[in-house]
Amino acid sequence: MPSKLVNRKRVRKLKAGDVGPGPVVYWCSRDQRAADNWALIHACESAAATGAPVVVAFSLVPAFLGAGARQFGFMLRGLREMEAALKSRGIPFALLRGDPSETVPAFAKALDAGLIVVDQSPLRLGREWRDAVADRAPCPTHEVDAHNVVPVWEASPKLEVGARTLRGKLAKLYPEFLVEFPDLPNVSDAKLSDAAARAVDAARVTDWDATIAEAVEAGKAVPEVSWAVPGENAARATLEHFLTRRLRLYEHRNDPAKPQALSGLSPYLHFGHISGARCALEAKRFSKSASKAVEGFFEELVVRRELADNFCWYSPKYDQLEGQKYDWAKDTLRAHASDPRDHVYSLEQFEQAKTHDKLWNAAQLELVHGGKMHGFMRMYWAKKILEWTKTPEQALEFAIHLNDKYSLDGRDPNGYVGCAWSIVGVHDQGWKERPVFGKIRYMALSGCEKKFKIPDYIARVNQLVAAVKAGEKHSAASNPGRFHIDFDAAISKGEAGAGGSGGSAGGAAPGEKKSEKNFRPSVVVSAEELTRMVKAATEASAGDAARAADALDALLGVRVTAELLADTGVGKEVKRLSKSEGNAELAAKAKAVVNAWKKIVVG
């Protein structure tokens, strides 16, 4: 049966055959969400055609590539929310335990399934699982790329040289694949057989708190982080916060001392709590007011992420030196493998941030205590691991191990490619030859000193470490991105419009075309964040006009109340800035904020 809602090119038949009359099992793995999910839409559309029910299953593997409490806790809490969202659509959720290559086929057999739908993964273990599921499945098995804007197998038939060769290919396919999601077909009226219902009931989670506590205890060596609240609703709130308050800062995303410029979406994209296509569609609505920022965000969100998928898909040895396609990089690294190193550190020394380099140590501490590392710093961090290890093979092994262990979005194509770019020259070119690195691009501390304010970055990391050790929760200080979202308020306000039928994701009224104008903040900013934003504007006005202007623009995009303005007293500071004579542009921006707030106060 050809799909009408899902582009047929997004679907691969891992096991061919006619779809049977039994339930459709969607084995959810990489895309853990109910909204904006092409795999779930395909499963529901296929089931609706035969009048069958849909069951969503997730197979929990006790140990997965070094993941700890940080990753398992985040994932399981997101799955709990997904179960509730599916329940509201009349779709049961089953939590299987064990190797999915065994649990998924057995579950499908117990349900007498007519079809298995799986989401796409380019990683070696994920592909092995999917092939094994299809091989053992009692019914046809379809793989759907619900993660990429353009399906990885359609974007390119080969391993791409780099972003410059993939970018144009993707652009030609956006009109076909970057489209609004349809509503999820209704399958709530279809009923399971008695035997299938018993199999589903046996796999239901009866106590989520106990399940999460067990996983968190087992992985307590890498504790959870409080700033990243899991789930689809929190992901949506983070996207909204970024687009309406911090988007214009994105042009400064390569400055580690300005972390608020980053979107904060990477954990949600990694676990599939939000669709990359949804983020792209919403960002495009801001193209007129923040064209450069949107262009840069689109490059990272779509081109670079999908380039990483392309690399892992077509280079199964993506985490090894041999994964690099081009001989120049492998040859130059091996030619310099025996070069003397000024410093050689053990994995334990790296892990404990005990090197001679304060900047590198700060990056490692940000990773260990914050659960993520600034993108620019990860390049420097990985390249110094190459410089301070015995061999390039050991450098790649150490970098991947540390990233997978501590990063909330580790075990991801982006992480593997980030390490491979830094150490093995993947998607890069040859540079001037030098010891240890050969022709691999070099990064020096002196270069960082010219690019950003290193003391500011180190001070920020020190504050983060102190906040985490002090047990601060849901604060800007404990967030590597230095922003704070009142998720409780955001979720309670946003649930009603968070994609009730599975396709749309809030913002405009039914039938209304969404735009930047009606994509406004749904939550009143917190007193802490408002005070911080005003402080950033006033402090930056003395020596960093561009940063102050960005902060004032962000203030125009937040929702405030008269009570909040009265409680914080920040209006006086902005009014003082509006009367400054040193910079007319800043004064005008501050005056615009003052006028907007006056309207709120006087009603």
SEMI-370499 format. One record per residue (C-alpha): z, y, x. Coordinates in nm, 2 decimals. Example, Ala and Ser with C-alpha at 12.3 -4.5 7.8 and 13.67 -1.06 7.14 Angstrom:
<pts>
PT     pz     py     px
PT   0.78  -0.45   1.23
PT   0.71  -0.11   1.37
</pts>
This chain:
<pts>
PT     pz     py     px
PT   0.00   0.00   0.00
PT  -0.11   0.33   0.17
PT   0.16   0.59   0.17
PT   0.09   0.92  -0.02
PT   0.40   1.11   0.09
PT   0.41   1.01   0.45
PT   0.11   1.06   0.68
PT  -0.01   0.70   0.75
PT  -0.05   0.80   1.12
PT   0.32   0.84   1.14
PT   0.37   0.47   1.05
PT   0.30   0.17   1.28
PT   0.31  -0.19   1.15
PT   0.51  -0.39   1.39
PT   0.47  -0.69   1.16
PT   0.18  -0.69   0.92
PT   0.17  -0.83   0.57
PT   0.20  -0.74   0.20
PT   0.52  -0.57   0.10
PT   0.73  -0.81  -0.11
PT   0.91  -0.74  -0.44
PT   1.26  -0.76  -0.27
PT   1.47  -0.46  -0.15
PT   1.34  -0.23   0.12
PT   1.58  -0.23   0.42
PT   1.58   0.09   0.63
PT   1.74   0.01   0.96
PT   1.85   0.36   1.06
PT   1.91   0.40   1.44
PT   1.78   0.72   1.59
PT   1.75   0.94   1.29
PT   2.09   0.94   1.12
PT   2.04   1.16   0.82
PT   1.95   1.15   0.45
PT   1.75   1.47   0.44
PT   1.41   1.54   0.60
PT   1.37   1.18   0.72
PT   1.02   1.05   0.72
PT   1.15   0.69   0.77
PT   1.37   0.71   0.47
PT   1.10   0.87   0.26
PT   0.86   0.59   0.36
PT   1.12   0.33   0.26
PT   1.19   0.49  -0.08
PT   0.82   0.54  -0.15
PT   0.74   0.18  -0.07
PT   1.04   0.06  -0.28
PT   0.94   0.28  -0.57
PT   0.59   0.12  -0.58
PT   0.74  -0.22  -0.64
PT   1.04  -0.11  -0.84
PT   1.27  -0.23  -0.57
PT   1.60  -0.08  -0.44
PT   1.65   0.06  -0.10
PT   1.94  -0.03   0.14
PT   2.01   0.17   0.45
PT   2.17  -0.03   0.74
PT   2.31   0.08   1.07
PT   2.39  -0.18   1.34
PT   2.70  -0.07   1.54
PT   2.67  -0.20   1.90
PT   3.02  -0.22   2.06
PT   2.90  -0.10   2.40
PT   2.59   0.12   2.43
PT   2.47   0.25   2.77
PT   2.81   0.38   2.88
PT   2.89   0.58   2.56
PT   3.26   0.65   2.50
PT   3.48   0.80   2.23
PT   3.30   1.13   2.27
PT   2.97   0.98   2.15
PT   3.09   0.70   1.92
PT   3.33   0.93   1.74
PT   3.06   1.19   1.68
PT   2.82   0.93   1.56
PT   3.05   0.74   1.33
PT   3.17   1.06   1.16
PT   2.81   1.16   1.10
PT   2.74   0.81   0.96
PT   3.03   0.85   0.72
PT   2.87   1.17   0.59
PT   2.53   1.01   0.57
PT   2.68   0.72   0.36
PT   2.81   0.98   0.11
PT   2.47   1.16   0.09
PT   2.29   0.83   0.03
PT   2.54   0.73  -0.24
PT   2.46   1.05  -0.43
PT   2.10   0.93  -0.43
PT   2.19   0.58  -0.55
PT   2.12   0.42  -0.21
PT   2.38   0.19  -0.06
PT   2.48   0.20   0.31
PT   2.57  -0.10   0.52
PT   2.74  -0.10   0.86
PT   2.64  -0.41   1.05
PT   2.81  -0.50   1.38
PT   2.64  -0.64   1.68
PT   2.30  -0.67   1.84
PT   2.05  -0.53   1.59
PT   1.78  -0.78   1.70
PT   2.01  -1.04   1.54
PT   2.20  -0.85   1.27
PT   1.90  -0.67   1.11
PT   1.68  -0.97   1.05
PT   1.98  -1.17   0.92
PT   2.07  -0.89   0.68
PT   1.71  -0.86   0.56
PT   1.70  -1.24   0.50
PT   2.03  -1.23   0.30
PT   1.88  -0.96   0.08
PT   1.54  -1.14   0.05
PT   1.39  -0.81   0.16
PT   1.03  -0.72   0.09
PT   1.00  -0.47   0.38
PT   1.20  -0.35   0.68
PT   1.15   0.01   0.79
PT   1.27   0.12   1.13
PT   1.27   0.46   1.30
PT   1.10   0.52   1.63
PT   1.27   0.52   1.97
PT   1.08   0.55   2.31
PT   1.37   0.40   2.51
PT   1.34   0.06   2.67
PT   1.63  -0.11   2.49
PT   1.54   0.05   2.16
PT   1.19  -0.08   2.18
PT   1.31  -0.43   2.27
PT   1.54  -0.42   1.97
PT   1.25  -0.32   1.74
PT   1.01  -0.58   1.87
PT   1.28  -0.85   1.83
PT   1.36  -0.74   1.48
PT   0.99  -0.75   1.38
PT   0.95  -1.09   1.55
PT   1.24  -1.24   1.36
PT   1.20  -1.05   1.03
PT   1.14  -1.25   0.71
PT   0.91  -0.97   0.59
PT   0.67  -0.70   0.71
PT   0.82  -0.44   0.94
PT   0.71  -0.08   0.97
PT   0.81   0.17   1.24
PT   0.81   0.54   1.14
PT   0.83   0.83   1.39
PT   1.08   1.04   1.21
PT   1.20   1.21   1.52
PT   0.90   1.40   1.66
PT   0.70   1.67   1.49
PT   0.39   1.48   1.60
PT   0.42   1.10   1.62
PT   0.45   1.00   1.99
PT   0.15   0.76   1.96
PT  -0.06   1.03   1.79
PT   0.03   1.32   2.03
PT  -0.13   1.14   2.32
PT  -0.26   0.80   2.41
PT  -0.13   0.82   2.77
PT   0.14   0.95   3.00
PT   0.09   1.32   3.03
PT   0.10   1.52   3.35
PT   0.33   1.78   3.21
PT   0.38   2.04   2.94
PT   0.05   2.22   3.02
PT  -0.15   1.91   2.93
PT   0.05   1.81   2.62
PT   0.10   2.16   2.47
PT  -0.26   2.21   2.35
PT  -0.28   1.86   2.21
PT   0.03   1.91   2.00
PT  -0.09   2.25   1.88
PT  -0.41   2.10   1.74
PT  -0.20   1.85   1.54
PT   0.06   2.09   1.39
PT  -0.14   2.16   1.08
PT  -0.15   1.79   1.00
PT   0.21   1.70   1.09
PT   0.43   2.01   1.09
PT   0.45   2.02   0.71
PT   0.73   2.07   0.45
PT   0.91   1.75   0.36
PT   0.85   1.61   0.01
PT   1.13   1.52  -0.23
PT   1.28   1.18  -0.18
PT   1.14   0.93  -0.44
PT   1.41   0.83  -0.69
PT   1.51   0.46  -0.64
PT   1.85   0.49  -0.80
PT   1.75   0.29  -1.11
PT   1.65  -0.02  -0.92
PT   1.92  -0.29  -0.90
PT   2.00  -0.54  -0.63
PT   2.02  -0.91  -0.72
PT   2.37  -1.06  -0.73
PT   2.32  -1.23  -0.39
PT   2.18  -0.91  -0.23
PT   2.47  -0.71  -0.38
PT   2.72  -0.95  -0.23
PT   2.55  -0.92   0.11
PT   2.56  -0.54   0.09
PT   2.93  -0.53  -0.03
PT   3.02  -0.75   0.27
PT   2.88  -0.49   0.50
PT   3.02  -0.18   0.34
PT   3.28   0.02   0.53
PT   3.61  -0.01   0.35
PT   3.81   0.22   0.59
PT   3.61   0.47   0.79
PT   3.92   0.62   0.94
PT   4.02   0.28   1.09
PT   3.66   0.21   1.21
PT   3.65   0.55   1.39
PT   4.00   0.52   1.53
PT   3.91   0.18   1.68
PT   3.60   0.31   1.85
PT   3.77   0.62   1.97
PT   4.06   0.42   2.12
PT   3.81   0.18   2.29
PT   3.63   0.48   2.45
PT   3.93   0.71   2.52
PT   3.84   0.74   2.89
PT   3.58   1.00   2.77
PT   3.76   1.19   2.49
PT   3.60   1.37   2.20
PT   3.52   1.74   2.20
PT   3.63   1.96   1.92
PT   3.36   2.22   1.91
PT   3.08   1.99   1.79
PT   3.15   1.89   1.43
PT   2.92   1.60   1.34
PT   2.70   1.55   1.04
PT   2.40   1.69   0.85
PT   2.59   1.98   0.70
PT   2.73   2.10   1.03
PT   2.39   2.06   1.19
PT   2.24   2.28   0.92
PT   2.52   2.54   0.96
PT   2.46   2.55   1.34
PT   2.09   2.60   1.28
PT   2.16   2.89   1.04
PT   2.42   3.04   1.28
PT   2.16   3.03   1.56
PT   1.87   3.17   1.36
PT   2.06   3.45   1.19
PT   2.30   3.56   1.46
PT   2.19   3.44   1.81
PT   1.81   3.39   1.80
PT   1.73   3.72   1.97
PT   1.95   3.61   2.26
PT   1.73   3.31   2.32
PT   1.51   3.50   2.57
PT   1.82   3.48   2.80
PT   1.86   3.10   2.76
PT   1.81   3.04   3.14
PT   2.11   3.25   3.23
PT   2.42   3.02   3.25
PT   2.64   3.33   3.22
PT   2.50   3.40   2.87
PT   2.56   3.06   2.69
PT   2.55   3.21   2.34
PT   2.17   3.24   2.39
PT   2.15   2.86   2.35
PT   2.10   2.70   2.01
PT   2.38   2.45   2.03
PT   2.16   2.20   1.84
PT   2.11   1.93   2.11
PT   2.39   1.69   1.98
PT   2.25   1.71   1.63
PT   1.89   1.65   1.74
PT   2.00   1.36   1.96
PT   2.18   1.17   1.69
PT   1.92   1.27   1.43
PT   2.17   1.47   1.22
PT   1.89   1.73   1.18
PT   1.52   1.70   1.20
PT   1.34   1.88   1.48
PT   1.06   1.96   1.23
PT   1.32   2.12   1.00
PT   1.44   2.34   1.29
PT   1.08   2.43   1.37
PT   0.99   2.52   1.01
PT   1.30   2.74   0.97
PT   1.24   2.91   1.31
PT   0.88   3.00   1.22
PT   1.02   3.22   0.94
PT   1.16   3.45   1.21
PT   0.83   3.48   1.40
PT   0.77   3.85   1.31
PT   1.12   3.98   1.39
PT   1.18   3.77   1.70
PT   0.84   3.65   1.82
PT   0.93   3.59   2.18
PT   1.25   3.41   2.10
PT   1.08   3.19   1.84
PT   0.80   3.11   2.09
PT   1.05   3.01   2.35
PT   1.26   2.80   2.11
PT   0.95   2.63   1.98
PT   0.85   2.54   2.34
PT   1.19   2.38   2.41
PT   1.24   2.22   2.07
PT   0.89   2.07   2.02
PT   0.68   2.07   2.34
PT   0.95   1.98   2.59
PT   1.13   1.73   2.37
PT   0.81   1.56   2.27
PT   0.70   1.56   2.64
PT   1.02   1.37   2.72
PT   0.94   1.12   2.44
PT   0.59   1.08   2.58
PT   0.72   1.01   2.93
PT   0.97   0.74   2.81
PT   0.71   0.59   2.57
PT   0.44   0.54   2.84
PT   0.67   0.49   3.14
PT   0.92   0.21   3.06
PT   1.08   0.26   3.40
PT   1.18   0.62   3.31
PT   1.52   0.58   3.47
PT   1.39   0.45   3.81
PT   1.20   0.60   4.10
PT   0.91   0.38   4.00
PT   0.89   0.56   3.67
PT   0.72   0.85   3.84
PT   0.35   0.79   3.80
PT   0.23   0.99   4.10
PT   0.26   0.85   4.45
PT   0.30   1.18   4.62
PT   0.66   1.22   4.49
PT   0.76   0.86   4.56
PT   0.61   0.87   4.91
PT   0.77   1.20   5.01
PT   1.11   1.09   4.89
PT   1.09   0.76   5.08
PT   0.96   0.94   5.39
PT   1.27   1.16   5.39
PT   1.52   0.90   5.27
PT   1.67   0.86   5.61
PT   1.70   1.23   5.69
PT   2.05   1.33   5.78
PT   2.26   1.49   5.50
PT   2.50   1.78   5.57
PT   2.72   1.63   5.30
PT   2.74   1.28   5.14
PT   2.96   1.22   4.84
PT   3.07   0.91   4.65
PT   3.02   0.88   4.27
PT   3.40   0.93   4.23
PT   3.39   1.26   4.42
PT   3.10   1.38   4.21
PT   3.27   1.27   3.89
PT   3.59   1.46   3.98
PT   3.40   1.77   4.09
PT   3.52   1.74   4.45
PT   3.23   1.89   4.64
PT   3.22   2.19   4.87
PT   3.01   2.38   4.62
PT   3.21   2.58   4.36
PT   2.90   2.63   4.14
PT   2.82   2.26   4.14
PT   3.18   2.18   4.06
PT   3.18   2.42   3.77
PT   2.87   2.26   3.63
PT   3.04   1.91   3.65
PT   3.36   2.04   3.49
PT   3.15   2.19   3.21
PT   3.00   1.85   3.15
PT   3.33   1.65   3.17
PT   3.54   1.89   2.95
PT   3.27   2.05   2.73
PT   3.05   1.75   2.66
PT   2.73   1.94   2.76
PT   2.60   2.14   3.05
PT   2.38   2.45   3.05
PT   2.01   2.35   3.10
PT   1.95   2.56   3.40
PT   2.27   2.43   3.57
PT   2.16   2.07   3.51
PT   1.86   2.13   3.73
PT   2.07   2.27   4.01
PT   2.34   1.99   3.95
PT   2.09   1.71   3.97
PT   1.90   1.85   4.27
PT   2.22   1.88   4.47
PT   2.31   1.52   4.39
PT   1.98   1.43   4.56
PT   2.08   1.65   4.86
PT   2.42   1.49   4.89
PT   2.36   1.12   4.83
PT   2.24   0.84   5.07
PT   1.91   0.77   4.90
PT   1.69   0.92   4.62
PT   1.75   0.59   4.42
PT   2.12   0.65   4.44
PT   2.09   1.01   4.34
PT   1.90   0.92   4.02
PT   2.15   0.65   3.94
PT   2.44   0.88   3.99
PT   2.29   1.17   3.79
PT   2.20   0.94   3.49
PT   2.53   0.77   3.50
PT   2.73   1.10   3.48
PT   2.50   1.25   3.22
PT   2.51   0.95   3.00
PT   2.89   0.91   3.03
PT   2.99   1.27   2.96
PT   2.72   1.44   2.78
PT   2.73   1.43   2.40
PT   2.35   1.41   2.40
PT   2.33   1.16   2.69
PT   2.12   0.84   2.67
PT   1.83   1.06   2.55
PT   1.47   1.10   2.67
PT   1.55   1.47   2.75
PT   1.83   1.36   2.98
PT   1.63   1.10   3.16
PT   1.34   1.33   3.21
PT   1.57   1.62   3.31
PT   1.72   1.40   3.59
PT   1.37   1.27   3.68
PT   1.22   1.62   3.70
PT   1.50   1.73   3.93
PT   1.51   1.43   4.16
PT   1.17   1.25   4.13
PT   0.94   1.55   4.06
PT   0.83   1.42   3.71
PT   0.62   1.68   3.53
PT   0.63   1.90   3.85
PT   0.41   1.95   4.15
PT   0.45   1.93   4.53
PT   0.62   2.22   4.71
PT   0.68   2.32   5.07
PT   0.81   2.01   5.26
PT   1.17   2.02   5.38
PT   1.44   1.77   5.49
PT   1.57   1.53   5.23
PT   1.37   1.67   4.95
PT   1.03   1.63   5.11
PT   0.79   1.80   4.87
PT   1.02   1.79   4.57
PT   1.11   2.13   4.44
PT   1.43   2.27   4.61
PT   1.70   2.48   4.45
PT   1.94   2.68   4.66
PT   2.27   2.85   4.59
PT   2.12   3.18   4.71
PT   1.85   3.15   4.44
PT   2.12   3.11   4.17
PT   2.30   3.42   4.31
PT   1.98   3.62   4.25
PT   1.92   3.48   3.90
PT   2.26   3.51   3.73
PT   2.62   3.62   3.79
PT   2.78   3.30   3.93
PT   3.14   3.43   3.91
PT   3.09   3.49   3.54
PT   2.97   3.14   3.49
PT   3.25   2.99   3.69
PT   3.51   3.20   3.50
PT   3.37   3.09   3.17
PT   3.39   2.72   3.27
PT   3.75   2.77   3.39
PT   3.83   2.92   3.05
PT   3.67   2.62   2.88
PT   3.87   2.37   3.09
PT   4.19   2.56   3.02
PT   4.12   2.57   2.65
PT   4.04   2.20   2.63
PT   4.35   2.11   2.82
PT   4.56   2.33   2.60
PT   4.43   2.14   2.30
PT   4.24   2.44   2.14
PT   4.02   2.32   1.86
PT   3.72   2.48   1.69
PT   3.74   2.79   1.91
PT   3.48   2.98   2.11
PT   3.67   2.92   2.43
PT   3.65   2.54   2.40
PT   3.27   2.55   2.32
PT   3.03   2.55   2.62
PT   2.81   2.78   2.41
PT   3.10   3.03   2.35
PT   3.03   3.06   1.98
PT   3.25   2.96   1.69
PT   3.14   2.85   1.34
PT   3.38   2.81   1.05
PT   3.24   2.47   0.96
PT   3.47   2.41   0.67
PT   3.35   2.73   0.50
PT   2.99   2.67   0.61
PT   2.98   2.32   0.47
PT   3.15   2.40   0.14
PT   2.91   2.69   0.09
PT   2.60   2.50   0.21
PT   2.64   2.16   0.05
PT   2.48   2.26  -0.28
PT   2.16   2.37  -0.11
PT   2.15   2.13   0.18
PT   1.86   1.92   0.06
PT   1.97   1.76  -0.26
PT   1.67   1.53  -0.30
PT   1.60   1.45   0.06
PT   1.33   1.69   0.15
PT   1.42   2.06   0.10
PT   1.71   2.20   0.29
PT   1.84   2.50   0.11
PT   1.78   2.87   0.14
PT   1.54   2.96  -0.14
PT   1.55   2.89  -0.51
PT   1.34   2.60  -0.65
PT   0.97   2.69  -0.63
PT   1.04   3.00  -0.42
PT   0.87   3.03  -0.09
PT   1.13   3.06   0.18
PT   1.12   3.35   0.43
PT   1.34   3.52   0.68
PT   1.46   3.76   0.41
PT   1.61   3.48   0.20
PT   1.73   3.28   0.49
PT   2.05   3.48   0.52
PT   2.40   3.38   0.65
PT   2.58   3.18   0.38
PT   2.92   3.22   0.54
PT   3.14   3.52   0.62
PT   3.19   3.55   0.99
PT   3.54   3.47   1.12
PT   3.77   3.75   1.24
PT   3.77   3.58   1.59
PT   3.40   3.58   1.62
PT   3.35   3.93   1.48
PT   3.60   4.07   1.73
PT   3.43   3.88   2.01
PT   3.08   4.00   1.91
PT   3.19   4.37   1.90
PT   3.37   4.33   2.23
PT   3.05   4.18   2.38
PT   2.85   4.48   2.26
PT   3.10   4.75   2.38
PT   3.16   4.59   2.72
PT   2.80   4.53   2.79
PT   2.71   4.89   2.70
PT   2.85   5.01   3.02
PT   2.61   4.82   3.25
PT   2.39   4.57   3.06
PT   2.20   4.76   2.79
PT   1.98   4.47   2.70
PT   2.28   4.24   2.64
PT   2.45   4.51   2.44
PT   2.14   4.56   2.22
PT   2.12   4.19   2.16
PT   2.49   4.19   2.05
PT   2.43   4.48   1.81
PT   2.13   4.30   1.66
PT   2.34   4.00   1.61
PT   2.61   4.20   1.44
PT   2.34   4.32   1.19
PT   2.27   3.95   1.10
PT   2.63   3.84   1.02
PT   2.80   3.86   0.68
PT   3.12   4.06   0.67
PT   3.36   4.17   0.39
PT   3.55   4.49   0.35
PT   3.87   4.30   0.40
PT   3.75   4.16   0.72
PT   3.65   4.50   0.86
PT   3.99   4.64   0.76
PT   4.18   4.35   0.92
PT   3.99   4.36   1.25
PT   3.95   4.73   1.29
PT   3.62   4.67   1.48
PT   3.44   4.95   1.29
PT   3.60   5.21   1.51
PT   3.46   5.06   1.83
PT   3.11   5.03   1.69
PT   3.13   5.39   1.55
PT   3.24   5.51   1.90
PT   2.94   5.33   2.05
PT   2.71   5.50   1.79
PT   2.81   5.84   1.92
PT   2.75   5.76   2.29
PT   2.50   5.99   2.46
PT   2.41   5.76   2.75
PT   2.16   5.54   2.57
PT   1.99   5.67   2.26
PT   1.85   5.32   2.16
PT   2.20   5.16   2.17
PT   2.35   5.45   1.98
PT   2.08   5.40   1.71
PT   2.15   5.03   1.68
PT   2.52   5.09   1.66
PT   2.46   5.35   1.39
PT   2.26   5.10   1.19
PT   2.55   4.86   1.21
PT   2.80   5.13   1.10
PT   2.57   5.23   0.80
PT   2.54   4.87   0.69
PT   2.92   4.82   0.70
PT   2.98   5.15   0.51
PT   2.77   5.01   0.23
PT   2.99   4.70   0.22
PT   3.31   4.90   0.22
PT   3.21   5.15  -0.05
PT   3.04   4.87  -0.26
</pts>
